[in-house]
Amino acid sequence: MKANDIFHKTSRGLSEIGSRTSTLSIKQRRVLILVNGEKDAATLKELSLCDNIVEILDSLLRLGLIERIGGGAAYDYAP
């Protein structure tokens, strides 16, 4: 993941914000709320106060709640 990767919520992610049907951790939920298609991974780390932002974003990607804009697959971001 690159520090400048940008993510947006999927329809499932938008639904999760309103319904709270998943068992997301507080940190996962916080990051999901912050994802808006404009903030990059570095900014999300700073705003969410989550040192493990790569793990959180990966989990949200696996759950289908967010998508990377541009679809880049490189993982070189080490906060």
N, CA, C and O atoms as a MOPAC input file, in Angstrom:
PM7 MOZYME 1SCF
protein

 N      0.85700 1    -1.17200 1     0.00000 1
 C      0.00000 1     0.00000 1     0.00000 1
 C      0.89800 1     1.22800 1     0.00000 1
 O      1.91500 1     1.26300 1     0.69300 1
 N      0.52800 1     2.20500 1    -0.75900 1
 C      1.29800 1     3.43700 1    -0.82900 1
 C      0.65700 1     4.49400 1     0.06500 1
 O     -0.55900 1     4.50900 1     0.25700 1
 N      1.48400 1     5.36500 1     0.60000 1
 C      0.99100 1     6.42200 1     1.48600 1
 C      0.00200 1     7.33400 1     0.77300 1
 O     -0.87100 1     7.92700 1     1.40700 1
 N      0.13900 1     7.44600 1    -0.55700 1
 C     -0.75800 1     8.33400 1    -1.29700 1
 C     -1.94400 1     7.61200 1    -1.92200 1
 O     -2.68300 1     8.21000 1    -2.70300 1
 N     -2.14200 1     6.32400 1    -1.59100 1
 C     -3.33000 1     5.59700 1    -2.05900 1
 C     -4.58300 1     6.23900 1    -1.47500 1
 O     -4.62300 1     6.60500 1    -0.30000 1
 N     -5.59000 1     6.36600 1    -2.30500 1
 C     -6.86400 1     6.96300 1    -1.89700 1
 C     -7.94800 1     5.89900 1    -2.02100 1
 O     -7.94400 1     5.09200 1    -2.95100 1
 N     -8.86900 1     5.91200 1    -1.07300 1
 C     -9.92900 1     4.91200 1    -1.00700 1
 C    -11.29400 1     5.59100 1    -0.98600 1
 O    -11.42500 1     6.75000 1    -0.59300 1
 N    -12.29900 1     4.84900 1    -1.41500 1
 C    -13.67700 1     5.32100 1    -1.29800 1
 C    -14.51600 1     4.18400 1    -0.74600 1
 O    -14.15400 1     3.01400 1    -0.86500 1
 N    -15.63200 1     4.53500 1    -0.14600 1
 C    -16.54800 1     3.54000 1     0.40200 1
 C    -17.30600 1     2.86300 1    -0.74400 1
 O    -17.67500 1     3.50400 1    -1.72800 1
 N    -17.52400 1     1.57700 1    -0.59600 1
 C    -18.38600 1     0.85400 1    -1.52700 1
 C    -19.83200 1     1.05100 1    -1.06600 1
 O    -20.07700 1     1.64900 1    -0.01800 1
 N    -20.77200 1     0.55500 1    -1.84100 1
 C    -22.16800 1     0.63600 1    -1.40900 1
 C    -22.35500 1    -0.12800 1    -0.10300 1
 O    -23.14200 1     0.27100 1     0.75500 1
 N    -21.62300 1    -1.22700 1     0.03700 1
 C    -21.68000 1    -1.99400 1     1.28800 1
 C    -21.11500 1    -1.17300 1     2.45000 1
 O    -21.64700 1    -1.22100 1     3.55900 1
 N    -20.04600 1    -0.42500 1     2.20000 1
 C    -19.46000 1     0.43900 1     3.23000 1
 C    -20.40300 1     1.54700 1     3.64000 1
 O    -20.52200 1     1.86000 1     4.82500 1
 N    -21.07200 1     2.14200 1     2.67100 1
 C    -22.05300 1     3.19500 1     2.97100 1
 C    -23.19700 1     2.63300 1     3.79800 1
 O    -23.67200 1     3.27400 1     4.73600 1
 N    -23.63500 1     1.43300 1     3.44400 1
 C    -24.70700 1     0.78600 1     4.18900 1
 C    -24.26600 1     0.49400 1     5.62400 1
 O    -25.04600 1     0.65700 1     6.56200 1
 N    -23.02300 1     0.06400 1     5.79000 1
 C    -22.49700 1    -0.25700 1     7.11600 1
 C    -22.47700 1     0.97100 1     8.02500 1
 O    -22.73200 1     0.85700 1     9.22400 1
 N    -22.18200 1     2.12300 1     7.47300 1
 C    -22.16900 1     3.35200 1     8.27300 1
 C    -23.53800 1     3.58200 1     8.91000 1
 O    -23.62500 1     3.96400 1    10.07700 1
 N    -24.58800 1     3.35300 1     8.16100 1
 C    -25.93000 1     3.59000 1     8.67600 1
 C    -26.49700 1     2.46600 1     9.51900 1
 O    -27.26000 1     2.71100 1    10.45300 1
 N    -26.12500 1     1.22100 1     9.19400 1
 C    -26.79200 1     0.09300 1     9.84300 1
 C    -25.99200 1    -0.57700 1    10.95500 1
 O    -26.57400 1    -1.20700 1    11.83800 1
 N    -24.68000 1    -0.45000 1    10.92500 1
 C    -23.80100 1    -1.09800 1    11.91500 1
 C    -24.06000 1    -2.59800 1    11.99900 1
 O    -24.17700 1    -3.14800 1    13.09400 1
 N    -24.15000 1    -3.26000 1    10.85300 1
 C    -24.42700 1    -4.69500 1    10.85600 1
 C    -23.17000 1    -5.53600 1    11.05700 1
 O    -23.26700 1    -6.66200 1    11.54300 1
 N    -22.00600 1    -5.02900 1    10.70200 1
 C    -20.75900 1    -5.77400 1    10.87700 1
 C    -20.24500 1    -5.61100 1    12.29500 1
 O    -20.69500 1    -4.75500 1    13.05700 1
 N    -19.29800 1    -6.45600 1    12.61400 1
 C    -18.67700 1    -6.37200 1    13.93700 1
 C    -17.32700 1    -5.66700 1    13.81800 1
 O    -16.28800 1    -6.22900 1    14.16300 1
 N    -17.35800 1    -4.44700 1    13.33100 1
 C    -16.13600 1    -3.66800 1    13.16900 1
 C    -15.63900 1    -3.18200 1    14.52600 1
 O    -16.42100 1    -2.89000 1    15.43100 1
 N    -14.32800 1    -3.10400 1    14.63700 1
 C    -13.75700 1    -2.50700 1    15.83900 1
 C    -13.98500 1    -0.99700 1    15.78300 1
 O    -14.35800 1    -0.45200 1    14.74500 1
 N    -13.76200 1    -0.35200 1    16.88600 1
 C    -13.91300 1     1.10900 1    16.93000 1
 C    -12.96400 1     1.76300 1    15.93300 1
 O    -13.34500 1     2.70600 1    15.23900 1
 N    -11.73700 1     1.27100 1    15.85600 1
 C    -10.76200 1     1.85100 1    14.92700 1
 C    -11.16100 1     1.61500 1    13.47700 1
 O    -11.03100 1     2.51400 1    12.64500 1
 N    -11.64600 1     0.41300 1    13.16500 1
 C    -12.09400 1     0.14100 1    11.79800 1
 C    -13.24400 1     1.06200 1    11.41900 1
 O    -13.26000 1     1.62500 1    10.32500 1
 N    -14.18600 1     1.21200 1    12.30300 1
 C    -15.34000 1     2.07800 1    12.04200 1
 C    -14.89500 1     3.52100 1    11.86100 1
 O    -15.37100 1     4.21100 1    10.96000 1
 N    -13.97900 1     3.98200 1    12.71600 1
 C    -13.46200 1     5.35500 1    12.61700 1
 C    -12.83400 1     5.59500 1    11.24900 1
 O    -13.09600 1     6.61400 1    10.60900 1
 N    -12.00600 1     4.65700 1    10.80500 1
 C    -11.35300 1     4.80400 1     9.50100 1
 C    -12.38700 1     4.73700 1     8.38900 1
 O    -12.31800 1     5.52200 1     7.44300 1
 N    -13.34300 1     3.82100 1     8.47800 1
 C    -14.39000 1     3.72600 1     7.45900 1
 C    -15.13800 1     5.05000 1     7.32300 1
 O    -15.42800 1     5.49100 1     6.21000 1
 N    -15.44300 1     5.67000 1     8.42700 1
 C    -16.14500 1     6.95400 1     8.39500 1
 C    -15.28400 1     8.02200 1     7.72000 1
 O    -15.80100 1     8.86300 1     6.98400 1
 N    -13.97800 1     7.99000 1     7.96700 1
 C    -13.07500 1     8.99700 1     7.40700 1
 C    -12.81400 1     8.81900 1     5.90900 1
 O    -12.50600 1     9.78700 1     5.21300 1
 N    -12.93600 1     7.59000 1     5.41300 1
 C    -12.69100 1     7.33200 1     3.98700 1
 C    -13.74000 1     8.08700 1     3.17300 1
 O    -14.94200 1     7.92300 1     3.38000 1
 N    -13.25500 1     8.92900 1     2.22900 1
 C    -14.19700 1     9.75300 1     1.47000 1
 C    -13.82800 1     9.94100 1     0.00000 1
 O    -14.42500 1    10.76700 1    -0.69000 1
 N    -12.85400 1     9.18200 1    -0.47500 1
 C    -12.46000 1     9.32300 1    -1.87300 1
 C    -11.52000 1    10.48200 1    -2.11400 1
 O    -11.17500 1    10.75600 1    -3.26300 1
 N    -11.09500 1    11.17200 1    -1.07000 1
 C    -10.17700 1    12.30200 1    -1.20100 1
 C     -8.94400 1    12.17100 1    -0.30800 1
 O     -7.85300 1    12.59300 1    -0.69000 1
 N     -9.11500 1    11.59100 1     0.87600 1
 C     -8.00600 1    11.46800 1     1.82300 1
 C     -7.14700 1    10.25800 1     1.46300 1
 O     -7.66400 1     9.17900 1     1.17500 1
 N     -5.81800 1    10.45500 1     1.48500 1
 C     -4.93100 1     9.33200 1     1.21200 1
 C     -4.62200 1     8.57300 1     2.49800 1
 O     -5.01400 1     8.99700 1     3.58600 1
 N     -3.91800 1     7.45200 1     2.37000 1
 C     -3.63200 1     6.58700 1     3.52200 1
 C     -2.87300 1     7.33700 1     4.61100 1
 O     -3.14800 1     7.14800 1     5.79600 1
 N     -1.92800 1     8.17900 1     4.22800 1
 C     -1.15700 1     8.93600 1     5.21800 1
 C     -2.05500 1     9.88800 1     6.00500 1
 O     -1.90500 1    10.02100 1     7.21900 1
 N     -2.97100 1    10.53900 1     5.32900 1
 C     -3.90200 1    11.45500 1     5.99200 1
 C     -4.85400 1    10.68900 1     6.89600 1
 O     -5.15400 1    11.13100 1     8.00500 1
 N     -5.33600 1     9.53100 1     6.42200 1
 C     -6.22400 1     8.70100 1     7.24500 1
 C     -5.51100 1     8.26200 1     8.52100 1
 O     -6.11700 1     8.22900 1     9.59100 1
 N     -4.23600 1     7.92700 1     8.41100 1
 C     -3.44600 1     7.53200 1     9.58900 1
 C     -3.38700 1     8.67600 1    10.58700 1
 O     -3.58800 1     8.48300 1    11.78600 1
 N     -3.11500 1     9.84900 1    10.08600 1
 C     -2.99500 1    11.03400 1    10.94400 1
 C     -4.32600 1    11.38400 1    11.61200 1
 O     -4.36800 1    11.64600 1    12.81400 1
 N     -5.39200 1    11.38700 1    10.84900 1
 C     -6.70400 1    11.78200 1    11.37900 1
 C     -7.30500 1    10.74100 1    12.31500 1
 O     -7.98200 1    11.08700 1    13.28300 1
 N     -7.06000 1     9.47900 1    12.02700 1
 C     -7.67200 1     8.41100 1    12.82500 1
 C     -6.88400 1     8.08700 1    14.08500 1
 O     -7.39300 1     7.43400 1    14.99700 1
 N     -5.64000 1     8.54800 1    14.13000 1
 C     -4.74600 1     8.25000 1    15.25000 1
 C     -4.49900 1     6.74800 1    15.37700 1
 O     -4.29100 1     6.23800 1    16.47800 1
 N     -4.52200 1     6.04100 1    14.24000 1
 C     -4.30300 1     4.60100 1    14.21600 1
 C     -2.92600 1     4.30500 1    13.63500 1
 O     -2.68000 1     4.54800 1    12.45400 1
 N     -2.04100 1     3.78700 1    14.45900 1
 C     -0.70600 1     3.44100 1    13.97900 1
 C     -0.73200 1     2.27000 1    13.00200 1
 O      0.15700 1     2.14700 1    12.15900 1
 N     -1.73100 1     1.42100 1    13.10800 1
 C     -1.83600 1     0.23700 1    12.24800 1
 C     -2.78700 1     0.47400 1    11.07100 1
 O     -3.60600 1    -0.38600 1    10.75000 1
 N     -2.67800 1     1.63000 1    10.43700 1
 C     -3.60800 1     2.01700 1     9.37200 1
 C     -3.57800 1     1.03200 1     8.19900 1
 O     -4.61500 1     0.77600 1     7.58600 1
 N     -2.41500 1     0.48200 1     7.88300 1
 C     -2.32600 1    -0.46600 1     6.77100 1
 C     -3.17500 1    -1.69600 1     7.06600 1
 O     -3.90900 1    -2.16400 1     6.19500 1
 N     -3.08400 1    -2.22100 1     8.27600 1
 C     -3.87600 1    -3.39000 1     8.65300 1
 C     -5.36900 1    -3.07900 1     8.63400 1
 O     -6.17300 1    -3.90100 1     8.19400 1
 N     -5.73100 1    -1.90900 1     9.10400 1
 C     -7.14800 1    -1.52600 1     9.13900 1
 C     -7.69300 1    -1.36300 1     7.71900 1
 O     -8.76600 1    -1.87800 1     7.40300 1
 N     -6.96400 1    -0.65600 1     6.87300 1
 C     -7.41400 1    -0.48300 1     5.49100 1
 C     -7.49600 1    -1.83300 1     4.78300 1
 O     -8.44200 1    -2.08900 1     4.03800 1
 N     -6.50600 1    -2.69800 1     5.01300 1
 C     -6.55900 1    -4.04000 1     4.41000 1
 C     -7.80100 1    -4.79900 1     4.86000 1
 O     -8.45300 1    -5.45900 1     4.05200 1
 N     -8.13000 1    -4.70900 1     6.14000 1
 C     -9.31500 1    -5.42800 1     6.63400 1
 C    -10.58300 1    -4.87400 1     6.00600 1
 O    -11.48200 1    -5.63900 1     5.65600 1
 N    -10.67000 1    -3.56100 1     5.85700 1
 C    -11.85000 1    -2.95000 1     5.23800 1
 C    -11.93900 1    -3.32400 1     3.75400 1
 O    -13.03400 1    -3.50500 1     3.22100 1
 N    -10.78600 1    -3.43800 1     3.09200 1
 C    -10.76300 1    -3.89500 1     1.70000 1
 C    -11.26600 1    -5.33200 1     1.60200 1
 O    -12.09500 1    -5.64100 1     0.74600 1
 N    -10.77500 1    -6.20300 1     2.46400 1
 C    -11.18300 1    -7.61600 1     2.44600 1
 C    -12.67100 1    -7.78400 1     2.72400 1
 O    -13.31400 1    -8.68100 1     2.18000 1
 N    -13.21400 1    -6.91600 1     3.57500 1
 C    -14.63800 1    -6.98100 1     3.89500 1
 C    -15.51000 1    -6.37100 1     2.79400 1
 O    -16.73600 1    -6.46600 1     2.84600 1
 N    -14.87900 1    -5.75000 1     1.80500 1
 C    -15.62400 1    -5.14000 1     0.71100 1
 C    -16.28600 1    -3.83100 1     1.08200 1
 O    -17.24800 1    -3.41700 1     0.43400 1
 N    -15.77800 1    -3.16300 1     2.12900 1
 C    -16.37200 1    -1.90400 1     2.58400 1
 C    -15.74700 1    -0.68700 1     1.92100 1
 O    -16.36200 1     0.37700 1     1.85900 1
 N    -14.51300 1    -0.84700 1     1.42200 1
 C    -13.83800 1     0.23100 1     0.70500 1
 C    -13.15600 1    -0.34600 1    -0.52600 1
 O    -12.95000 1    -1.55400 1    -0.63400 1
 N    -12.81100 1     0.54400 1    -1.45300 1
 C    -12.04300 1     0.18100 1    -2.64300 1
 C    -10.96700 1     1.22900 1    -2.84300 1
 O    -11.14500 1     2.40600 1    -2.52800 1
 N     -9.85300 1     0.77400 1    -3.37200 1
 C     -8.76300 1     1.69400 1    -3.70600 1
 C     -9.10000 1     2.37200 1    -5.02100 1
 O     -9.48600 1     1.70600 1    -5.98200 1
 N     -8.96200 1     3.66600 1    -5.07500 1
 C     -9.18800 1     4.40200 1    -6.31900 1
 C     -7.96900 1     4.18600 1    -7.20400 1
 O     -6.83700 1     4.39300 1    -6.76600 1
 N     -8.19000 1     3.78000 1    -8.42300 1
 C     -7.10200 1     3.52100 1    -9.34700 1
 C     -6.63300 1     2.07800 1    -9.33000 1
 O     -5.95300 1     1.63900 1   -10.25700 1
 N     -6.98400 1     1.33700 1    -8.29500 1
 C     -6.70600 1    -0.08800 1    -8.25200 1
 C     -5.25100 1    -0.48200 1    -8.13000 1
 O     -4.92000 1    -1.63600 1    -8.40000 1
 N     -4.35600 1     0.42700 1    -7.73300 1
 C     -2.95200 1     0.06300 1    -7.56900 1
 C     -2.77400 1    -1.04600 1    -6.55500 1
 O     -3.49600 1    -1.09800 1    -5.56000 1
 N     -1.82000 1    -1.93400 1    -6.79500 1
 C     -1.64900 1    -3.08400 1    -5.90600 1
 C     -0.33600 1    -3.06600 1    -5.13000 1
 O     -0.06400 1    -4.01200 1    -4.39100 1
 N      0.47300 1    -2.04600 1    -5.26700 1
 C      1.77100 1    -2.00400 1    -4.58100 1
 C      1.58100 1    -1.78000 1    -3.08200 1
 O      0.72900 1    -0.99700 1    -2.66000 1
 N      2.38600 1    -2.47900 1    -2.28900 1
 C      2.30900 1    -2.36400 1    -0.84300 1
 C      3.65600 1    -1.94500 1    -0.29200 1
 O      4.39800 1    -2.78400 1     0.21800 1
 N      3.98600 1    -0.67900 1    -0.38300 1
 C      5.27700 1    -0.23000 1     0.11500 1
 C      5.15400 1     0.81500 1     1.22400 1
 O      6.13800 1     1.47100 1     1.56700 1
 N      3.98300 1     0.97100 1     1.77300 1
 C      3.76300 1     1.97800 1     2.81400 1
 C      4.01400 1     1.37300 1     4.17300 1
 O      3.30400 1     0.46400 1     4.60300 1
 N      5.00900 1     1.87100 1     4.83400 1
 C      5.31000 1     1.41600 1     6.19200 1
 C      5.29400 1     2.63000 1     7.09400 1
 O      6.27400 1     3.37200 1     7.16200 1
 N      4.19000 1     2.83500 1     7.78500 1
 C      4.05900 1     4.03600 1     8.61400 1
 C      5.08600 1     4.11400 1     9.72200 1
 O      5.08900 1     5.07300 1    10.49300 1

